[in-house]
Amino acid sequence: MKVIAELSQRYGKEEKENERAEELHQRLTERLGKEEREWVLALIDEKDMERLKAQEENFQRGFKLGLRLGWEAFVCEDEPYCF
């Protein structure tokens, strides 16, 4: 439970949420064989990678949009007093 408390403190998750994850992990460990656990963990890793890739793409798109909006707001060609 020390790991759960540390993760809760570091990432701001409530301990109840982490306890639930730990409980589910324990149940899977008890009921699945080694090969099945490896499959489940591989599936979780793949889904996490998909989510991470989507987050990175969304950040990049948002950053580019912000740059374009900033450029349009501060660059003007037809006024004598521009920033």
Secondary structure as the mmCIF struct_conf table of DSSP 4:
data_model
#
loop_
_struct_conf.conf_type_id
_struct_conf.id
_struct_conf.beg_label_comp_id
_struct_conf.beg_label_asym_id
_struct_conf.beg_label_seq_id
_struct_conf.end_label_comp_id
_struct_conf.end_label_asym_id
_struct_conf.end_label_seq_id
HELX_RH_AL_P HELX_RH_AL_P1 LYS A 2 TYR A 11
HELX_RH_AL_P HELX_RH_AL_P2 GLU A 15 ARG A 31
BEND BEND1 LEU A 32 LEU A 32
HELX_RH_AL_P HELX_RH_AL_P3 LYS A 34 PHE A 74
BEND BEND2 GLU A 77 ASP A 78
BEND BEND3 PRO A 80 TYR A 81
#
